[in-house]
Amino acid sequence: MHIGGDSVLRSGAVIGLFDLDGCSRRQDTRRFLQNRENDGRLSQAAEGILPRSFVVTADDRTYLSPATTATLKKRLNAAV
């Protein structure tokens, strides 16, 4: 599943798709993303492009994506 830039994930590895605007208002989500960044488990799919969503994978990584959750959901469903 293409998540932006040169980043492609196995569809079976995706645990969750989250809207960054909606979720980032919550303190626990901001803390989660900050912890992921501090631990080196946060990657940006497309450098220089504002992320709109984030993807959590089974290998305990989180990816910031410029695609919306709706777009990612369509790509995920098409890949299955």
mmCIF file of the N, C-alpha and C atoms, coordinates in Angstrom:
data_MODEL
# 
_entry.id   MODEL 
# 
loop_
_atom_site.group_PDB 
_atom_site.id 
_atom_site.type_symbol 
_atom_site.label_atom_id 
_atom_site.label_alt_id 
_atom_site.label_comp_id 
_atom_site.label_asym_id 
_atom_site.label_entity_id 
_atom_site.label_seq_id 
_atom_site.pdbx_PDB_ins_code 
_atom_site.Cartn_x 
_atom_site.Cartn_y 
_atom_site.Cartn_z 
_atom_site.occupancy 
_atom_site.B_iso_or_equiv 
_atom_site.pdbx_formal_charge 
_atom_site.auth_seq_id 
_atom_site.auth_comp_id 
_atom_site.auth_asym_id 
_atom_site.auth_atom_id 
_atom_site.pdbx_PDB_model_num 
ATOM 1   N N  . MET A 1 1  ? 0.846  -1.163 0.000  1.00 0.00 ? 1  MET A N  1 
ATOM 2   C CA . MET A 1 1  ? 0.000  0.000  0.000  1.00 0.00 ? 1  MET A CA 1 
ATOM 3   C C  . MET A 1 1  ? 0.899  1.236  0.000  1.00 0.00 ? 1  MET A C  1 
ATOM 4   N N  . HIS A 1 2  ? 0.695  2.117  -0.966 1.00 0.00 ? 2  HIS A N  1 
ATOM 5   C CA . HIS A 1 2  ? 1.481  3.347  -1.078 1.00 0.00 ? 2  HIS A CA 1 
ATOM 6   C C  . HIS A 1 2  ? 0.941  4.368  -0.083 1.00 0.00 ? 2  HIS A C  1 
ATOM 7   N N  . ILE A 1 3  ? 1.836  4.912  0.777  1.00 0.00 ? 3  ILE A N  1 
ATOM 8   C CA . ILE A 1 3  ? 1.394  5.874  1.786  1.00 0.00 ? 3  ILE A CA 1 
ATOM 9   C C  . ILE A 1 3  ? 1.937  7.284  1.537  1.00 0.00 ? 3  ILE A C  1 
ATOM 10  N N  . GLY A 1 4  ? 2.700  7.452  0.454  1.00 0.00 ? 4  GLY A N  1 
ATOM 11  C CA . GLY A 1 4  ? 3.238  8.761  0.112  1.00 0.00 ? 4  GLY A CA 1 
ATOM 12  C C  . GLY A 1 4  ? 4.718  8.685  -0.175 1.00 0.00 ? 4  GLY A C  1 
ATOM 13  N N  . GLY A 1 5  ? 5.203  9.630  -0.974 1.00 0.00 ? 5  GLY A N  1 
ATOM 14  C CA . GLY A 1 5  ? 6.622  9.639  -1.340 1.00 0.00 ? 5  GLY A CA 1 
ATOM 15  C C  . GLY A 1 5  ? 7.015  8.315  -1.945 1.00 0.00 ? 5  GLY A C  1 
ATOM 16  N N  . ASP A 1 6  ? 8.107  7.758  -1.467 1.00 0.00 ? 6  ASP A N  1 
ATOM 17  C CA . ASP A 1 6  ? 8.580  6.445  -1.927 1.00 0.00 ? 6  ASP A CA 1 
ATOM 18  C C  . ASP A 1 6  ? 8.209  5.337  -0.954 1.00 0.00 ? 6  ASP A C  1 
ATOM 19  N N  . SER A 1 7  ? 7.303  5.624  -0.023 1.00 0.00 ? 7  SER A N  1 
ATOM 20  C CA . SER A 1 7  ? 6.972  4.677  1.039  1.00 0.00 ? 7  SER A CA 1 
ATOM 21  C C  . SER A 1 7  ? 5.816  3.766  0.674  1.00 0.00 ? 7  SER A C  1 
ATOM 22  N N  . VAL A 1 8  ? 6.076  2.476  0.784  1.00 0.00 ? 8  VAL A N  1 
ATOM 23  C CA . VAL A 1 8  ? 5.072  1.444  0.524  1.00 0.00 ? 8  VAL A CA 1 
ATOM 24  C C  . VAL A 1 8  ? 5.100  0.473  1.696  1.00 0.00 ? 8  VAL A C  1 
ATOM 25  N N  . LEU A 1 9  ? 3.918  0.114  2.191  1.00 0.00 ? 9  LEU A N  1 
ATOM 26  C CA . LEU A 1 9  ? 3.796  -0.825 3.302  1.00 0.00 ? 9  LEU A CA 1 
ATOM 27  C C  . LEU A 1 9  ? 3.012  -2.056 2.856  1.00 0.00 ? 9  LEU A C  1 
ATOM 28  N N  . ARG A 1 10 ? 3.315  -3.184 3.463  1.00 0.00 ? 10 ARG A N  1 
ATOM 29  C CA . ARG A 1 10 ? 2.495  -4.376 3.229  1.00 0.00 ? 10 ARG A CA 1 
ATOM 30  C C  . ARG A 1 10 ? 1.131  -4.123 3.863  1.00 0.00 ? 10 ARG A C  1 
ATOM 31  N N  . SER A 1 11 ? 0.073  -4.371 3.158  1.00 0.00 ? 11 SER A N  1 
ATOM 32  C CA . SER A 1 11 ? -1.272 -4.102 3.680  1.00 0.00 ? 11 SER A CA 1 
ATOM 33  C C  . SER A 1 11 ? -1.559 -4.926 4.930  1.00 0.00 ? 11 SER A C  1 
ATOM 34  N N  . GLY A 1 12 ? -1.003 -6.128 5.016  1.00 0.00 ? 12 GLY A N  1 
ATOM 35  C CA . GLY A 1 12 ? -1.220 -6.974 6.182  1.00 0.00 ? 12 GLY A CA 1 
ATOM 36  C C  . GLY A 1 12 ? -0.537 -6.469 7.439  1.00 0.00 ? 12 GLY A C  1 
ATOM 37  N N  . ALA A 1 13 ? 0.404  -5.541 7.277  1.00 0.00 ? 13 ALA A N  1 
ATOM 38  C CA . ALA A 1 13 ? 1.138  -5.008 8.421  1.00 0.00 ? 13 ALA A CA 1 
ATOM 39  C C  . ALA A 1 13 ? 0.427  -3.812 9.060  1.00 0.00 ? 13 ALA A C  1 
ATOM 40  N N  . VAL A 1 14 ? -0.571 -3.271 8.374  1.00 0.00 ? 14 VAL A N  1 
ATOM 41  C CA . VAL A 1 14 ? -1.254 -2.069 8.868  1.00 0.00 ? 14 VAL A CA 1 
ATOM 42  C C  . VAL A 1 14 ? -2.218 -2.430 9.996  1.00 0.00 ? 14 VAL A C  1 
ATOM 43  N N  . ILE A 1 15 ? -2.025 -1.788 11.139 1.00 0.00 ? 15 ILE A N  1 
ATOM 44  C CA . ILE A 1 15 ? -2.917 -1.980 12.284 1.00 0.00 ? 15 ILE A CA 1 
ATOM 45  C C  . ILE A 1 15 ? -3.971 -0.886 12.333 1.00 0.00 ? 15 ILE A C  1 
ATOM 46  N N  . GLY A 1 16 ? -3.563 0.356  12.015 1.00 0.00 ? 16 GLY A N  1 
ATOM 47  C CA . GLY A 1 16 ? -4.523 1.448  12.092 1.00 0.00 ? 16 GLY A CA 1 
ATOM 48  C C  . GLY A 1 16 ? -4.139 2.643  11.252 1.00 0.00 ? 16 GLY A C  1 
ATOM 49  N N  . LEU A 1 17 ? -5.166 3.354  10.787 1.00 0.00 ? 17 LEU A N  1 
ATOM 50  C CA . LEU A 1 17 ? -5.025 4.595  10.034 1.00 0.00 ? 17 LEU A CA 1 
ATOM 51  C C  . LEU A 1 17 ? -5.693 5.691  10.857 1.00 0.00 ? 17 LEU A C  1 
ATOM 52  N N  . PHE A 1 18 ? -4.994 6.805  11.058 1.00 0.00 ? 18 PHE A N  1 
ATOM 53  C CA . PHE A 1 18 ? -5.507 7.852  11.933 1.00 0.00 ? 18 PHE A CA 1 
ATOM 54  C C  . PHE A 1 18 ? -5.376 9.222  11.296 1.00 0.00 ? 18 PHE A C  1 
ATOM 55  N N  . ASP A 1 19 ? -6.410 10.028 11.434 1.00 0.00 ? 19 ASP A N  1 
ATOM 56  C CA . ASP A 1 19 ? -6.415 11.399 10.941 1.00 0.00 ? 19 ASP A CA 1 
ATOM 57  C C  . ASP A 1 19 ? -5.563 12.248 11.877 1.00 0.00 ? 19 ASP A C  1 
ATOM 58  N N  . LEU A 1 20 ? -4.538 12.865 11.359 1.00 0.00 ? 20 LEU A N  1 
ATOM 59  C CA . LEU A 1 20 ? -3.615 13.622 12.189 1.00 0.00 ? 20 LEU A CA 1 
ATOM 60  C C  . LEU A 1 20 ? -4.273 14.861 12.785 1.00 0.00 ? 20 LEU A C  1 
ATOM 61  N N  . ASP A 1 21 ? -5.100 15.553 12.015 1.00 0.00 ? 21 ASP A N  1 
ATOM 62  C CA . ASP A 1 21 ? -5.765 16.751 12.537 1.00 0.00 ? 21 ASP A CA 1 
ATOM 63  C C  . ASP A 1 21 ? -6.680 16.426 13.704 1.00 0.00 ? 21 ASP A C  1 
ATOM 64  N N  . GLY A 1 22 ? -7.497 15.429 13.550 1.00 0.00 ? 22 GLY A N  1 
ATOM 65  C CA . GLY A 1 22 ? -8.442 15.063 14.604 1.00 0.00 ? 22 GLY A CA 1 
ATOM 66  C C  . GLY A 1 22 ? -7.772 14.484 15.832 1.00 0.00 ? 22 GLY A C  1 
ATOM 67  N N  . CYS A 1 23 ? -6.790 13.637 15.613 1.00 0.00 ? 23 CYS A N  1 
ATOM 68  C CA . CYS A 1 23 ? -6.131 12.962 16.734 1.00 0.00 ? 23 CYS A CA 1 
ATOM 69  C C  . CYS A 1 23 ? -5.130 13.846 17.457 1.00 0.00 ? 23 CYS A C  1 
ATOM 70  N N  . SER A 1 24 ? -4.483 14.755 16.741 1.00 0.00 ? 24 SER A N  1 
ATOM 71  C CA . SER A 1 24 ? -3.401 15.522 17.362 1.00 0.00 ? 24 SER A CA 1 
ATOM 72  C C  . SER A 1 24 ? -3.901 16.544 18.378 1.00 0.00 ? 24 SER A C  1 
ATOM 73  N N  . ARG A 1 25 ? -5.188 16.745 18.430 1.00 0.00 ? 25 ARG A N  1 
ATOM 74  C CA . ARG A 1 25 ? -5.749 17.640 19.444 1.00 0.00 ? 25 ARG A CA 1 
ATOM 75  C C  . ARG A 1 25 ? -5.713 17.003 20.827 1.00 0.00 ? 25 ARG A C  1 
ATOM 76  N N  . ARG A 1 26 ? -5.609 15.693 20.858 1.00 0.00 ? 26 ARG A N  1 
ATOM 77  C CA . ARG A 1 26 ? -5.594 14.971 22.135 1.00 0.00 ? 26 ARG A CA 1 
ATOM 78  C C  . ARG A 1 26 ? -4.167 14.870 22.663 1.00 0.00 ? 26 ARG A C  1 
ATOM 79  N N  . GLN A 1 27 ? -4.020 15.131 23.939 1.00 0.00 ? 27 GLN A N  1 
ATOM 80  C CA . GLN A 1 27 ? -2.708 15.088 24.585 1.00 0.00 ? 27 GLN A CA 1 
ATOM 81  C C  . GLN A 1 27 ? -2.073 13.708 24.493 1.00 0.00 ? 27 GLN A C  1 
ATOM 82  N N  . ASP A 1 28 ? -2.872 12.643 24.655 1.00 0.00 ? 28 ASP A N  1 
ATOM 83  C CA . ASP A 1 28 ? -2.306 11.291 24.608 1.00 0.00 ? 28 ASP A CA 1 
ATOM 84  C C  . ASP A 1 28 ? -1.768 10.948 23.224 1.00 0.00 ? 28 ASP A C  1 
ATOM 85  N N  . THR A 1 29 ? -2.417 11.442 22.170 1.00 0.00 ? 29 THR A N  1 
ATOM 86  C CA . THR A 1 29 ? -1.926 11.190 20.814 1.00 0.00 ? 29 THR A CA 1 
ATOM 87  C C  . THR A 1 29 ? -0.632 11.949 20.568 1.00 0.00 ? 29 THR A C  1 
ATOM 88  N N  . ARG A 1 30 ? -0.564 13.190 20.999 1.00 0.00 ? 30 ARG A N  1 
ATOM 89  C CA . ARG A 1 30 ? 0.668  13.961 20.850 1.00 0.00 ? 30 ARG A CA 1 
ATOM 90  C C  . ARG A 1 30 ? 1.816  13.288 21.607 1.00 0.00 ? 30 ARG A C  1 
ATOM 91  N N  . ARG A 1 31 ? 1.537  12.785 22.790 1.00 0.00 ? 31 ARG A N  1 
ATOM 92  C CA . ARG A 1 31 ? 2.544  12.081 23.582 1.00 0.00 ? 31 ARG A CA 1 
ATOM 93  C C  . ARG A 1 31 ? 2.985  10.800 22.877 1.00 0.00 ? 31 ARG A C  1 
ATOM 94  N N  . PHE A 1 32 ? 2.030  10.045 22.321 1.00 0.00 ? 32 PHE A N  1 
ATOM 95  C CA . PHE A 1 32 ? 2.335  8.818  21.584 1.00 0.00 ? 32 PHE A CA 1 
ATOM 96  C C  . PHE A 1 32 ? 3.289  9.120  20.423 1.00 0.00 ? 32 PHE A C  1 
ATOM 97  N N  . LEU A 1 33 ? 2.955  10.125 19.626 1.00 0.00 ? 33 LEU A N  1 
ATOM 98  C CA . LEU A 1 33 ? 3.788  10.471 18.475 1.00 0.00 ? 33 LEU A CA 1 
ATOM 99  C C  . LEU A 1 33 ? 5.156  10.980 18.919 1.00 0.00 ? 33 LEU A C  1 
ATOM 100 N N  . GLN A 1 34 ? 5.204  11.755 19.985 1.00 0.00 ? 34 GLN A N  1 
ATOM 101 C CA . GLN A 1 34 ? 6.478  12.250 20.504 1.00 0.00 ? 34 GLN A CA 1 
ATOM 102 C C  . GLN A 1 34 ? 7.356  11.091 20.989 1.00 0.00 ? 34 GLN A C  1 
ATOM 103 N N  . ASN A 1 35 ? 6.741  10.128 21.695 1.00 0.00 ? 35 ASN A N  1 
ATOM 104 C CA . ASN A 1 35 ? 7.484  8.945  22.147 1.00 0.00 ? 35 ASN A CA 1 
ATOM 105 C C  . ASN A 1 35 ? 8.021  8.142  20.972 1.00 0.00 ? 35 ASN A C  1 
ATOM 106 N N  . ARG A 1 36 ? 7.201  7.995  19.926 1.00 0.00 ? 36 ARG A N  1 
ATOM 107 C CA . ARG A 1 36 ? 7.639  7.273  18.727 1.00 0.00 ? 36 ARG A CA 1 
ATOM 108 C C  . ARG A 1 36 ? 8.834  7.976  18.084 1.00 0.00 ? 36 ARG A C  1 
ATOM 109 N N  . GLU A 1 37 ? 8.773  9.300  18.024 1.00 0.00 ? 37 GLU A N  1 
ATOM 110 C CA . GLU A 1 37 ? 9.882  10.054 17.448 1.00 0.00 ? 37 GLU A CA 1 
ATOM 111 C C  . GLU A 1 37 ? 11.143 9.894  18.301 1.00 0.00 ? 37 GLU A C  1 
ATOM 112 N N  . ASN A 1 38 ? 11.000 10.004 19.607 1.00 0.00 ? 38 ASN A N  1 
ATOM 113 C CA . ASN A 1 38 ? 12.143 9.866  20.513 1.00 0.00 ? 38 ASN A CA 1 
ATOM 114 C C  . ASN A 1 38 ? 12.780 8.486  20.435 1.00 0.00 ? 38 ASN A C  1 
ATOM 115 N N  . ASP A 1 39 ? 11.959 7.448  20.220 1.00 0.00 ? 39 ASP A N  1 
ATOM 116 C CA . ASP A 1 39 ? 12.437 6.068  20.140 1.00 0.00 ? 39 ASP A CA 1 
ATOM 117 C C  . ASP A 1 39 ? 12.936 5.687  18.743 1.00 0.00 ? 39 ASP A C  1 
ATOM 118 N N  . GLY A 1 40 ? 12.811 6.593  17.779 1.00 0.00 ? 40 GLY A N  1 
ATOM 119 C CA . GLY A 1 40 ? 13.232 6.296  16.410 1.00 0.00 ? 40 GLY A CA 1 
ATOM 120 C C  . GLY A 1 40 ? 12.268 5.411  15.657 1.00 0.00 ? 40 GLY A C  1 
ATOM 121 N N  . ARG A 1 41 ? 11.016 5.364  16.117 1.00 0.00 ? 41 ARG A N  1 
ATOM 122 C CA . ARG A 1 41 ? 10.011 4.511  15.464 1.00 0.00 ? 41 ARG A CA 1 
ATOM 123 C C  . ARG A 1 41 ? 8.991  5.323  14.666 1.00 0.00 ? 41 ARG A C  1 
ATOM 124 N N  . LEU A 1 42 ? 9.299  6.600  14.404 1.00 0.00 ? 42 LEU A N  1 
ATOM 125 C CA . LEU A 1 42 ? 8.411  7.469  13.626 1.00 0.00 ? 42 LEU A CA 1 
ATOM 126 C C  . LEU A 1 42 ? 9.140  7.869  12.353 1.00 0.00 ? 42 LEU A C  1 
ATOM 127 N N  . SER A 1 43 ? 8.491  7.633  11.221 1.00 0.00 ? 43 SER A N  1 
ATOM 128 C CA . SER A 1 43 ? 9.067  7.977  9.922  1.00 0.00 ? 43 SER A CA 1 
ATOM 129 C C  . SER A 1 43 ? 8.090  8.844  9.158  1.00 0.00 ? 43 SER A C  1 
ATOM 130 N N  . GLN A 1 44 ? 8.631  9.724  8.340  1.00 0.00 ? 44 GLN A N  1 
ATOM 131 C CA . GLN A 1 44 ? 7.792  10.565 7.486  1.00 0.00 ? 44 GLN A CA 1 
ATOM 132 C C  . GLN A 1 44 ? 7.843  9.987  6.084  1.00 0.00 ? 44 GLN A C  1 
ATOM 133 N N  . ALA A 1 45 ? 6.674  9.681  5.521  1.00 0.00 ? 45 ALA A N  1 
ATOM 134 C CA . ALA A 1 45 ? 6.597  9.037  4.212  1.00 0.00 ? 45 ALA A CA 1 
ATOM 135 C C  . ALA A 1 45 ? 7.085  9.951  3.096  1.00 0.00 ? 45 ALA A C  1 
ATOM 136 N N  . ALA A 1 46 ? 6.798  11.236 3.202  1.00 0.00 ? 46 ALA A N  1 
ATOM 137 C CA . ALA A 1 46 ? 7.173  12.187 2.153  1.00 0.00 ? 46 ALA A CA 1 
ATOM 138 C C  . ALA A 1 46 ? 7.728  13.446 2.818  1.00 0.00 ? 46 ALA A C  1 
ATOM 139 N N  . GLU A 1 47 ? 9.031  13.616 2.751  1.00 0.00 ? 47 GLU A N  1 
ATOM 140 C CA . GLU A 1 47 ? 9.679  14.770 3.363  1.00 0.00 ? 47 GLU A CA 1 
ATOM 141 C C  . GLU A 1 47 ? 9.221  16.063 2.678  1.00 0.00 ? 47 GLU A C  1 
ATOM 142 N N  . GLY A 1 48 ? 9.052  17.098 3.481  1.00 0.00 ? 48 GLY A N  1 
ATOM 143 C CA . GLY A 1 48 ? 8.706  18.410 2.946  1.00 0.00 ? 48 GLY A CA 1 
ATOM 144 C C  . GLY A 1 48 ? 7.234  18.606 2.618  1.00 0.00 ? 48 GLY A C  1 
ATOM 145 N N  . ILE A 1 49 ? 6.420  17.589 2.862  1.00 0.00 ? 49 ILE A N  1 
ATOM 146 C CA . ILE A 1 49 ? 4.982  17.681 2.601  1.00 0.00 ? 49 ILE A CA 1 
ATOM 147 C C  . ILE A 1 49 ? 4.258  17.526 3.933  1.00 0.00 ? 49 ILE A C  1 
ATOM 148 N N  . LEU A 1 50 ? 3.319  18.405 4.192  1.00 0.00 ? 50 LEU A N  1 
ATOM 149 C CA . LEU A 1 50 ? 2.577  18.383 5.454  1.00 0.00 ? 50 LEU A CA 1 
ATOM 150 C C  . LEU A 1 50 ? 1.837  17.064 5.632  1.00 0.00 ? 50 LEU A C  1 
ATOM 151 N N  . PRO A 1 51 ? 2.089  16.335 6.725  1.00 0.00 ? 51 PRO A N  1 
ATOM 152 C CA . PRO A 1 51 ? 1.374  15.080 6.959  1.00 0.00 ? 51 PRO A CA 1 
ATOM 153 C C  . PRO A 1 51 ? -0.086 15.330 7.332  1.00 0.00 ? 51 PRO A C  1 
ATOM 154 N N  . ARG A 1 52 ? -0.955 14.467 6.830  1.00 0.00 ? 52 ARG A N  1 
ATOM 155 C CA . ARG A 1 52 ? -2.388 14.572 7.109  1.00 0.00 ? 52 ARG A CA 1 
ATOM 156 C C  . ARG A 1 52 ? -2.903 13.386 7.905  1.00 0.00 ? 52 ARG A C  1 
ATOM 157 N N  . SER A 1 53 ? -2.097 12.331 7.978  1.00 0.00 ? 53 SER A N  1 
ATOM 158 C CA . SER A 1 53 ? -2.528 11.134 8.696  1.00 0.00 ? 53 SER A CA 1 
ATOM 159 C C  . SER A 1 53 ? -1.293 10.397 9.203  1.00 0.00 ? 53 SER A C  1 
ATOM 160 N N  . PHE A 1 54 ? -1.544 9.384  10.039 1.00 0.00 ? 54 PHE A N  1 
ATOM 161 C CA . PHE A 1 54 ? -0.442 8.507  10.426 1.00 0.00 ? 54 PHE A CA 1 
ATOM 162 C C  . PHE A 1 54 ? -0.926 7.073  10.425 1.00 0.00 ? 54 PHE A C  1 
ATOM 163 N N  . VAL A 1 55 ? 0.024  6.168  10.161 1.00 0.00 ? 55 VAL A N  1 
ATOM 164 C CA . VAL A 1 55 ? -0.248 4.749  10.027 1.00 0.00 ? 55 VAL A CA 1 
ATOM 165 C C  . VAL A 1 55 ? 0.574  4.006  11.076 1.00 0.00 ? 55 VAL A C  1 
ATOM 166 N N  . VAL A 1 56 ? -0.085 3.135  11.831 1.00 0.00 ? 56 VAL A N  1 
ATOM 167 C CA . VAL A 1 56 ? 0.599  2.297  12.817 1.00 0.00 ? 56 VAL A CA 1 
ATOM 168 C C  . VAL A 1 56 ? 0.661  0.885  12.245 1.00 0.00 ? 56 VAL A C  1 
ATOM 169 N N  . THR A 1 57 ? 1.847  0.274  12.332 1.00 0.00 ? 57 THR A N  1 
ATOM 170 C CA . THR A 1 57 ? 2.036  -1.046 11.744 1.00 0.00 ? 57 THR A CA 1 
ATOM 171 C C  . THR A 1 57 ? 2.353  -2.105 12.804 1.00 0.00 ? 57 THR A C  1 
ATOM 172 N N  . ALA A 1 58 ? 2.219  -3.344 12.406 1.00 0.00 ? 58 ALA A N  1 
ATOM 173 C CA . ALA A 1 58 ? 2.434  -4.479 13.300 1.00 0.00 ? 58 ALA A CA 1 
ATOM 174 C C  . ALA A 1 58 ? 3.888  -4.605 13.752 1.00 0.00 ? 58 ALA A C  1 
ATOM 175 N N  . ASP A 1 59 ? 4.811  -4.023 12.992 1.00 0.00 ? 59 ASP A N  1 
ATOM 176 C CA . ASP A 1 59 ? 6.222  -4.094 13.391 1.00 0.00 ? 59 ASP A CA 1 
ATOM 177 C C  . ASP A 1 59 ? 6.598  -2.951 14.338 1.00 0.00 ? 59 ASP A C  1 
ATOM 178 N N  . ASP A 1 60 ? 5.576  -2.355 14.972 1.00 0.00 ? 60 ASP A N  1 
ATOM 179 C CA . ASP A 1 60 ? 5.757  -1.333 16.001 1.00 0.00 ? 60 ASP A CA 1 
ATOM 180 C C  . ASP A 1 60 ? 6.379  -0.054 15.461 1.00 0.00 ? 60 ASP A C  1 
ATOM 181 N N  . ARG A 1 61 ? 6.027  0.319  14.234 1.00 0.00 ? 61 ARG A N  1 
ATOM 182 C CA . ARG A 1 61 ? 6.478  1.564  13.621 1.00 0.00 ? 61 ARG A CA 1 
ATOM 183 C C  . ARG A 1 61 ? 5.269  2.435  13.311 1.00 0.00 ? 61 ARG A C  1 
ATOM 184 N N  . THR A 1 62 ? 5.516  3.723  13.204 1.00 0.00 ? 62 THR A N  1 
ATOM 185 C CA . THR A 1 62 ? 4.474  4.685  12.873 1.00 0.00 ? 62 THR A CA 1 
ATOM 186 C C  . THR A 1 62 ? 4.988  5.554  11.731 1.00 0.00 ? 62 THR A C  1 
ATOM 187 N N  . TYR A 1 63 ? 4.133  5.776  10.741 1.00 0.00 ? 63 TYR A N  1 
ATOM 188 C CA . TYR A 1 63 ? 4.508  6.542  9.555  1.00 0.00 ? 63 TYR A CA 1 
ATOM 189 C C  . TYR A 1 63 ? 3.566  7.729  9.392  1.00 0.00 ? 63 TYR A C  1 
ATOM 190 N N  . LEU A 1 64 ? 4.135  8.917  9.230  1.00 0.00 ? 64 LEU A N  1 
ATOM 191 C CA . LEU A 1 64 ? 3.346  10.100 8.902  1.00 0.00 ? 64 LEU A CA 1 
ATOM 192 C C  . LEU A 1 64 ? 3.154  10.116 7.397  1.00 0.00 ? 64 LEU A C  1 
ATOM 193 N N  . SER A 1 65 ? 1.914  10.360 6.955  1.00 0.00 ? 65 SER A N  1 
ATOM 194 C CA . SER A 1 65 ? 1.600  10.309 5.534  1.00 0.00 ? 65 SER A CA 1 
ATOM 195 C C  . SER A 1 65 ? 0.917  11.600 5.081  1.00 0.00 ? 65 SER A C  1 
ATOM 196 N N  . PRO A 1 66 ? 1.237  12.068 3.880  1.00 0.00 ? 66 PRO A N  1 
ATOM 197 C CA . PRO A 1 66 ? 0.546  13.241 3.345  1.00 0.00 ? 66 PRO A CA 1 
ATOM 198 C C  . PRO A 1 66 ? -0.856 12.910 2.814  1.00 0.00 ? 66 PRO A C  1 
ATOM 199 N N  . ALA A 1 67 ? -1.169 11.637 2.703  1.00 0.00 ? 67 ALA A N  1 
ATOM 200 C CA . ALA A 1 67 ? -2.495 11.218 2.210  1.00 0.00 ? 67 ALA A CA 1 
ATOM 201 C C  . ALA A 1 67 ? -3.520 11.281 3.339  1.00 0.00 ? 67 ALA A C  1 
ATOM 202 N N  . THR A 1 68 ? -4.767 11.494 2.975  1.00 0.00 ? 68 THR A N  1 
ATOM 203 C CA . THR A 1 68 ? -5.838 11.488 3.973  1.00 0.00 ? 68 THR A CA 1 
ATOM 204 C C  . THR A 1 68 ? -6.147 10.047 4.380  1.00 0.00 ? 68 THR A C  1 
ATOM 205 N N  . THR A 1 69 ? -6.819 9.890  5.496  1.00 0.00 ? 69 THR A N  1 
ATOM 206 C CA . THR A 1 69 ? -7.199 8.540  5.928  1.00 0.00 ? 69 THR A CA 1 
ATOM 207 C C  . THR A 1 69 ? -8.160 7.909  4.931  1.00 0.00 ? 69 THR A C  1 
ATOM 208 N N  . ALA A 1 70 ? -9.006 8.715  4.303  1.00 0.00 ? 70 ALA A N  1 
ATOM 209 C CA . ALA A 1 70 ? -9.945 8.177  3.301  1.00 0.00 ? 70 ALA A CA 1 
ATOM 210 C C  . ALA A 1 70 ? -9.177 7.589  2.114  1.00 0.00 ? 70 ALA A C  1 
ATOM 211 N N  . THR A 1 71 ? -8.162 8.292  1.653  1.00 0.00 ? 71 THR A N  1 
ATOM 212 C CA . THR A 1 71 ? -7.342 7.798  0.544  1.00 0.00 ? 71 THR A CA 1 
ATOM 213 C C  . THR A 1 71 ? -6.599 6.535  0.946  1.00 0.00 ? 71 THR A C  1 
ATOM 214 N N  . LEU A 1 72 ? -6.021 6.543  2.135  1.00 0.00 ? 72 LEU A N  1 
ATOM 215 C CA . LEU A 1 72 ? -5.296 5.359  2.601  1.00 0.00 ? 72 LEU A CA 1 
ATOM 216 C C  . LEU A 1 72 ? -6.226 4.157  2.761  1.00 0.00 ? 72 LEU A C  1 
ATOM 217 N N  . LYS A 1 73 ? -7.436 4.402  3.234  1.00 0.00 ? 73 LYS A N  1 
ATOM 218 C CA . LYS A 1 73 ? -8.408 3.317  3.394  1.00 0.00 ? 73 LYS A CA 1 
ATOM 219 C C  . LYS A 1 73 ? -8.746 2.696  2.033  1.00 0.00 ? 73 LYS A C  1 
ATOM 220 N N  . LYS A 1 74 ? -8.933 3.542  1.009  1.00 0.00 ? 74 LYS A N  1 
ATOM 221 C CA . LYS A 1 74 ? -9.217 3.031  -0.339 1.00 0.00 ? 74 LYS A CA 1 
ATOM 222 C C  . LYS A 1 74 ? -8.049 2.192  -0.851 1.00 0.00 ? 74 LYS A C  1 
ATOM 223 N N  . ARG A 1 75 ? -6.841 2.674  -0.615 1.00 0.00 ? 75 ARG A N  1 
ATOM 224 C CA . ARG A 1 75 ? -5.660 1.928  -1.058 1.00 0.00 ? 75 ARG A CA 1 
ATOM 225 C C  . ARG A 1 75 ? -5.526 0.608  -0.310 1.00 0.00 ? 75 ARG A C  1 
ATOM 226 N N  . LEU A 1 76 ? -5.821 0.637  0.963  1.00 0.00 ? 76 LEU A N  1 
ATOM 227 C CA . LEU A 1 76 ? -5.755 -0.583 1.765  1.00 0.00 ? 76 LEU A CA 1 
ATOM 228 C C  . LEU A 1 76 ? -6.786 -1.600 1.298  1.00 0.00 ? 76 LEU A C  1 
ATOM 229 N N  . ASN A 1 77 ? -8.006 -1.148 1.052  1.00 0.00 ? 77 ASN A N  1 
ATOM 230 C CA . ASN A 1 77 ? -9.055 -2.052 0.569  1.00 0.00 ? 77 ASN A CA 1 
ATOM 231 C C  . ASN A 1 77 ? -8.752 -2.611 -0.809 1.00 0.00 ? 77 ASN A C  1 
ATOM 232 N N  . ALA A 1 78 ? -8.116 -1.805 -1.657 1.00 0.00 ? 78 ALA A N  1 
ATOM 233 C CA . ALA A 1 78 ? -7.761 -2.261 -3.010 1.00 0.00 ? 78 ALA A CA 1 
ATOM 234 C C  . ALA A 1 78 ? -6.635 -3.285 -2.956 1.00 0.00 ? 78 ALA A C  1 
ATOM 235 N N  . ALA A 1 79 ? -5.797 -3.207 -1.948 1.00 0.00 ? 79 ALA A N  1 
ATOM 236 C CA . ALA A 1 79 ? -4.654 -4.110 -1.832 1.00 0.00 ? 79 ALA A CA 1 
ATOM 237 C C  . ALA A 1 79 ? -5.046 -5.481 -1.286 1.00 0.00 ? 79 ALA A C  1 
ATOM 238 N N  . VAL A 1 80 ? -6.200 -5.556 -0.623 1.00 0.00 ? 80 VAL A N  1 
ATOM 239 C CA . VAL A 1 80 ? -6.605 -6.813 0.018  1.00 0.00 ? 80 VAL A CA 1 
ATOM 240 C C  . VAL A 1 80 ? -7.264 -7.734 -0.951 1.00 0.00 ? 80 VAL A C  1 
# 
